[in-house]
Amino acid sequence: MASLDSVLDDIGACGPFQGLLVLAVYSTLLSSIWGIMMLAFGFYNPGWVCLDGMSMGNWSESKLLSTDLNSSSNATEELNSADHCTLYSTCTNVSFSSETSSVASEWGLVCDRAWALKVIFTVQFAGIILGAYLTGQISELVGPKASLYGMVALNGVANLVAVFSQSWEAFAAIRFFIGMASGGIMLPAYVTPLEFTGKFWRGVVGSFPAWNIGAVLFAAAVILLKDWRYLHILGAFLSGLVFLPVFWVPQSFRWLAVHGRDKNATAVVTKIAKMNGRPKPSLEILVKMAECERRRALVKGRNRYSYLDLFRETMLRKTVIIMSFVWVSLGIVYYGISFSVQALSGDFYINFLILTVMEMPSPIFSLPTVTYITRRWGSAIHLLVVSMACFGITITSLVAGNNAHDEDSQNEDLTKVKINVGLASIAKVGTISAFAVVTIFCSELFPTAVRNLGFGFLNFTTRLGSFIGPLLFPQDPALLYLAMIVSGVLTLVSAVLLLLLPETKGAPLEDVLRSKTLHLRIDITAPTKNQNGTDTLRKEIDTDREVLEVDDCESALD
């Protein structure tokens, strides 16, 4: 079937317009990253001091607990040990480290109050999951542009409101909306640029390290600010900044065409051609496609798709099921490692920065695979690398053992720490690279008619993985190997499942659903009020004619 890729070839598949669009749309991911990764720092326990009995010039009488987390690789475990928690529960004058202000230190969410952090985490990720689910349907109803910038605006407002939280309960409630906005931003932010680029350039655009850059900037902000309120203020400012291009970024012309709005689609195409210095192309395919969708809407009785449409056709259903498993597995590994920095041992800030900076080279690995290797094998190779890295951490943890409870040993096994951090970095780089290739793969597997819904559903499954991952990964380094075994198995199975899908490299983006899917949805024998059956017969004949017209329309696009 003919694709709107031919229109892109005429107006420029990669020109000044696409460059500005990628910059404008991908920058919105900063808002999402800030919202999601915030709790990785917010849950950090910077250490505390019990000041009971302290008087000026007489520190020896105070109950003092060292808060220098840089001096001990097991500081977090020590600060939550039974002895220290007993001291915390009996202390009436606790002072947290003044160098860092996290959510945990703001409201004393340590020891017997540490459960509140899990509540905040659960509330935020409930919002992320809901946002991921809703965005797919919202993008289908009003277009990806409105969905994207609506979520960016919500994220900015919620971040600003969070600064004035007076209790952790209020903070948790606000984090729900931050989570919903953050989860909703990613779908249109990743899909929109791919719909405006041609076959070759989709691999380049999809490999752009937008998430990686945002993660590094967030890590740098954490190290510089070390204050959860300042981070929220900066997040609100960034949301406002990336919202400004809303007045320039156009609606997806593919979405407009498959929703029968050929006049609006024509205006967008003309704008792109003008910016890229190309003449106005022939829009015959675009107009025919819009007409096909209008006819289809008459047969269906509605002009919108829903998540149920993803499961009506065999190949589409197979794609959704396999990709759901792959995306949830990647979510578990990426967010599990990201939120479990302390389990890797060593300095929190150094580990946090290393694991984010190490994500930057991911395009070096993803770009060659999408350019020279097929989509299936390119995705599978990255997943196999992640699997081997996870199994490597498992072996290191079991062989090297754990000295955290060895009373005779006060020093960390530096070799083990370096190996685990290195392997964890490889796993994160592999996960980001796999995400890049799989995202391109999915954009080519889903037709435009249900692409936003498809990505919405997969985004939803990824958020489930991002919720499970931090819960699966322990904060105790001694138990890290268990989570790594699970992660290794999940990514290994995902690599095998991807090989069962059809190859899409070099193929144009599909835009409409075939009418064979439509036939499954038509009830042409619905009874009418007429008792003699005349109206029913006429309904059957009219419906058959309309279906044939849709078939003829699709044939004209072949």
URWORA-V997866 format. One record per residue. N is the residue number from 1. RES is the residue in one letter. OMEGA is omega in radians with two decimals (999 if undefined). Layout:
# URWORA-V997866
n={N;N}
res={RES;RES}
omega={OMEGA;OMEGA}
This chain:
# URWORA-V997866
n={1;2;3;4;5;6;7;8;9;10;11;12;13;14;15;16;17;18;19;20;21;22;23;24;25;26;27;28;29;30;31;32;33;34;35;36;37;38;39;40;41;42;43;44;45;46;47;48;49;50;51;52;53;54;55;56;57;58;59;60;61;62;63;64;65;66;67;68;69;70;71;72;73;74;75;76;77;78;79;80;81;82;83;84;85;86;87;88;89;90;91;92;93;94;95;96;97;98;99;100;101;102;103;104;105;106;107;108;109;110;111;112;113;114;115;116;117;118;119;120;121;122;123;124;125;126;127;128;129;130;131;132;133;134;135;136;137;138;139;140;141;142;143;144;145;146;147;148;149;150;151;152;153;154;155;156;157;158;159;160;161;162;163;164;165;166;167;168;169;170;171;172;173;174;175;176;177;178;179;180;181;182;183;184;185;186;187;188;189;190;191;192;193;194;195;196;197;198;199;200;201;202;203;204;205;206;207;208;209;210;211;212;213;214;215;216;217;218;219;220;221;222;223;224;225;226;227;228;229;230;231;232;233;234;235;236;237;238;239;240;241;242;243;244;245;246;247;248;249;250;251;252;253;254;255;256;257;258;259;260;261;262;263;264;265;266;267;268;269;270;271;272;273;274;275;276;277;278;279;280;281;282;283;284;285;286;287;288;289;290;291;292;293;294;295;296;297;298;299;300;301;302;303;304;305;306;307;308;309;310;311;312;313;314;315;316;317;318;319;320;321;322;323;324;325;326;327;328;329;330;331;332;333;334;335;336;337;338;339;340;341;342;343;344;345;346;347;348;349;350;351;352;353;354;355;356;357;358;359;360;361;362;363;364;365;366;367;368;369;370;371;372;373;374;375;376;377;378;379;380;381;382;383;384;385;386;387;388;389;390;391;392;393;394;395;396;397;398;399;400;401;402;403;404;405;406;407;408;409;410;411;412;413;414;415;416;417;418;419;420;421;422;423;424;425;426;427;428;429;430;431;432;433;434;435;436;437;438;439;440;441;442;443;444;445;446;447;448;449;450;451;452;453;454;455;456;457;458;459;460;461;462;463;464;465;466;467;468;469;470;471;472;473;474;475;476;477;478;479;480;481;482;483;484;485;486;487;488;489;490;491;492;493;494;495;496;497;498;499;500;501;502;503;504;505;506;507;508;509;510;511;512;513;514;515;516;517;518;519;520;521;522;523;524;525;526;527;528;529;530;531;532;533;534;535;536;537;538;539;540;541;542;543;544;545;546;547;548;549;550;551;552;553;554;555;556;557;558}
res={M;A;S;L;D;S;V;L;D;D;I;G;A;C;G;P;F;Q;G;L;L;V;L;A;V;Y;S;T;L;L;S;S;I;W;G;I;M;M;L;A;F;G;F;Y;N;P;G;W;V;C;L;D;G;M;S;M;G;N;W;S;E;S;K;L;L;S;T;D;L;N;S;S;S;N;A;T;E;E;L;N;S;A;D;H;C;T;L;Y;S;T;C;T;N;V;S;F;S;S;E;T;S;S;V;A;S;E;W;G;L;V;C;D;R;A;W;A;L;K;V;I;F;T;V;Q;F;A;G;I;I;L;G;A;Y;L;T;G;Q;I;S;E;L;V;G;P;K;A;S;L;Y;G;M;V;A;L;N;G;V;A;N;L;V;A;V;F;S;Q;S;W;E;A;F;A;A;I;R;F;F;I;G;M;A;S;G;G;I;M;L;P;A;Y;V;T;P;L;E;F;T;G;K;F;W;R;G;V;V;G;S;F;P;A;W;N;I;G;A;V;L;F;A;A;A;V;I;L;L;K;D;W;R;Y;L;H;I;L;G;A;F;L;S;G;L;V;F;L;P;V;F;W;V;P;Q;S;F;R;W;L;A;V;H;G;R;D;K;N;A;T;A;V;V;T;K;I;A;K;M;N;G;R;P;K;P;S;L;E;I;L;V;K;M;A;E;C;E;R;R;R;A;L;V;K;G;R;N;R;Y;S;Y;L;D;L;F;R;E;T;M;L;R;K;T;V;I;I;M;S;F;V;W;V;S;L;G;I;V;Y;Y;G;I;S;F;S;V;Q;A;L;S;G;D;F;Y;I;N;F;L;I;L;T;V;M;E;M;P;S;P;I;F;S;L;P;T;V;T;Y;I;T;R;R;W;G;S;A;I;H;L;L;V;V;S;M;A;C;F;G;I;T;I;T;S;L;V;A;G;N;N;A;H;D;E;D;S;Q;N;E;D;L;T;K;V;K;I;N;V;G;L;A;S;I;A;K;V;G;T;I;S;A;F;A;V;V;T;I;F;C;S;E;L;F;P;T;A;V;R;N;L;G;F;G;F;L;N;F;T;T;R;L;G;S;F;I;G;P;L;L;F;P;Q;D;P;A;L;L;Y;L;A;M;I;V;S;G;V;L;T;L;V;S;A;V;L;L;L;L;L;P;E;T;K;G;A;P;L;E;D;V;L;R;S;K;T;L;H;L;R;I;D;I;T;A;P;T;K;N;Q;N;G;T;D;T;L;R;K;E;I;D;T;D;R;E;V;L;E;V;D;D;C;E;S;A;L;D}
omega={3.13;-3.09;3.07;3.04;3.12;3.06;3.11;3.13;-3.11;-3.07;3.14;-3.11;3.09;-3.11;3.13;3.13;-3.12;3.11;3.12;-3.14;3.12;3.13;-3.09;-3.05;3.14;3.13;3.11;3.11;3.07;3.13;-3.14;-3.12;3.14;-3.11;-3.06;-3.03;-3.08;-3.07;3.06;3.04;-3.06;-3.12;-3.09;3.08;-3.07;-3.12;-3.08;3.13;3.03;-3.05;3.13;3.09;-3.11;3.05;-3.10;3.08;-3.12;-3.11;-3.06;-3.11;-3.10;3.01;-3.00;3.09;-3.11;3.12;-3.11;-3.09;-3.14;-3.08;-3.10;3.14;-3.14;-3.07;-3.12;3.13;-3.14;-3.09;3.13;3.13;-3.09;-3.11;-3.10;3.10;3.05;3.08;-3.12;-3.09;-3.13;-3.11;-3.14;-3.12;-3.11;3.09;3.11;-3.13;-3.12;-3.11;-3.10;3.06;3.12;3.09;-3.14;-3.11;-3.11;-3.09;3.07;-3.09;3.10;3.10;-3.05;3.07;-3.11;3.13;-3.13;3.11;3.11;3.09;3.11;3.13;-3.12;-3.14;-3.13;-3.08;2.96;3.07;3.12;-3.13;3.12;3.13;3.13;-3.13;-3.07;-3.05;3.11;-3.13;3.11;3.12;3.10;-3.06;-3.03;3.13;-3.10;-3.11;-3.13;3.13;-3.10;-3.02;3.00;3.12;3.09;3.13;3.12;-3.13;3.14;3.14;-3.10;3.10;-3.13;3.13;-3.10;-3.12;-3.05;3.12;3.14;3.12;3.14;3.10;3.10;3.11;3.14;-3.14;3.14;3.13;3.07;-3.13;3.05;3.10;-3.13;3.13;-3.12;3.12;-3.12;-3.09;-2.95;-3.09;-3.12;-3.14;-3.14;-3.04;-3.02;-3.14;-3.12;-3.13;-3.13;-3.11;-3.12;-3.01;-3.10;-3.01;3.08;3.11;-3.14;-3.12;-3.14;-3.14;-3.14;-3.01;-3.10;3.14;-3.11;3.13;3.12;3.14;3.12;3.11;3.11;3.11;3.11;3.12;3.11;-3.11;-3.10;-3.03;3.13;-3.13;-3.05;3.13;3.11;3.12;3.09;3.10;3.12;3.09;3.10;3.12;3.14;3.11;3.10;-3.12;-3.09;3.10;-3.04;-3.14;-3.14;-3.10;-3.12;-3.09;-3.12;3.00;3.12;-3.13;3.06;3.12;3.13;-3.10;-3.09;3.02;3.02;-3.09;-3.04;3.12;3.09;3.12;3.12;3.12;3.13;-3.14;3.11;3.11;-3.14;-3.13;-3.14;-3.14;-3.11;3.11;3.13;3.07;3.11;-3.05;3.00;-3.08;-3.10;-3.14;-3.13;-3.12;3.13;-3.13;3.10;3.12;3.08;-3.11;3.08;3.09;3.12;-3.14;3.12;-3.14;-3.12;-3.05;3.10;-3.08;3.14;3.08;3.12;3.14;3.13;3.14;3.12;-3.03;-3.10;-3.09;-2.97;-3.07;3.13;3.12;3.10;3.13;-3.10;-3.09;-3.12;-3.11;3.08;3.11;-3.13;-3.08;3.13;3.10;3.11;3.10;3.13;-3.08;-3.05;-3.07;3.06;3.11;-3.09;-3.08;-3.11;-3.12;-3.05;3.14;3.14;-3.12;-3.11;-3.10;-3.09;-3.05;3.13;3.12;-3.13;-3.13;-3.13;-3.07;3.09;3.12;-3.12;3.09;-3.05;-3.10;-3.05;3.10;3.11;-3.11;-3.09;-3.09;3.09;-3.11;3.13;-3.11;-3.01;-3.11;3.13;-3.13;-3.10;-3.10;3.08;3.10;-3.08;-3.13;3.14;3.12;3.10;3.08;3.10;-3.13;-3.13;3.11;3.13;3.10;3.09;3.08;3.10;-3.13;3.14;-3.11;-3.11;-3.10;-3.09;-3.11;-3.14;-3.10;-3.05;-3.08;3.12;-3.06;-3.11;-3.11;-3.14;-3.09;3.11;3.05;-3.02;3.13;3.13;-3.14;-3.11;-3.14;-3.11;3.10;3.11;3.13;3.09;3.10;3.10;3.13;3.14;3.10;3.12;3.13;3.11;3.12;3.12;3.10;-3.10;-3.11;-3.12;3.10;3.09;3.12;-3.11;-3.14;3.13;3.12;-3.11;3.02;-3.13;-3.10;-3.11;-3.08;3.12;3.09;3.13;3.11;3.09;3.13;3.14;3.06;3.08;-3.14;3.10;3.11;3.02;3.10;3.13;3.06;-3.11;-3.04;-3.14;3.09;-3.14;-3.09;-3.10;3.03;3.13;-3.13;-3.10;-3.09;-3.06;-3.06;-3.14;3.11;-3.12;3.06;3.12;-3.13;3.13;3.14;-3.12;-3.12;3.09;3.11;3.13;3.13;-3.14;-3.09;-3.12;-3.13;3.14;-3.11;3.14;3.13;-3.09;-3.08;3.12;-3.13;3.10;3.09;3.02;-3.10;-3.08;3.04;3.12;-3.09;3.09;3.02;-3.12;-3.11;-3.11;-3.00;-3.02;3.04;-3.06;-3.14;-3.14;-3.10;3.07;-3.11;-3.11;-3.07;-3.07;3.04;-3.10;-3.12;3.11;3.13;3.14;3.12;3.13;-3.10;-3.13;-3.12;3.11;-3.14;3.14;3.09;3.11;3.10;3.08;3.10;3.12;3.13;3.11;3.13;3.13;3.14;-3.11;999}
